[in-house]
Amino acid sequence: MSPTELPLRDIHLPPEIGFFPVALGWWILLLIVPILAGFSFWLYRRLTRKTAVKTAKKLLLALKTSDKATAEKLAELAILLRRVAISVSSRSECASLTGKVWLAYLDNSLKDKSFSEGVGQCLADVNYHKNAAVEVDMTALWALVERWLQAQKSGRS
């Protein structure tokens, strides 16, 4: 038999490798990266919130034991509450609030309306009347602020 008469077929190359199906490792990577990114964001928010609340509790204790005048304590307390609120939630949500709206925002974390209807009313415009003589039950106000800080630590994100 001559070589030209042999029943040979021509060489067929395999088809080119396409984009799909993607290997299993890429599918796993596509699942893990967004999960890790979301977890990292959640952990960052949680740690910064707790840090802000812990620091605020230390500052509150220092403010309680200081020998400043009541008006100065109230002004610093209002600033402390504002800083914690900005740290816990977004700046655009609470930084521009003043007066009754600010007190209502503070009441959102509590079950009652102690800021807008109770002892916390004095914090509405304390920054505008720093030198005014203020009669406030400071013990009740300290307890209210501590309760609000505890609600921030355990509640909202």
Secondary structure, 3 states (H helix, E strand, C coil): CCHHHCCCCCCCCCCCCCCCCCCHHHHHHHHHHHHHHHHHHHHHHHHHHHHHHHHHHHHHHHHHHCCCCHHHHHHHHHHHHHHHHHHHCCHHHHCCCCHHHHHHHHHCCCCCCCCCCCHHHHHCCHHHCCCCCCCCCHHHHHHHHHHHHHHHHHCCC
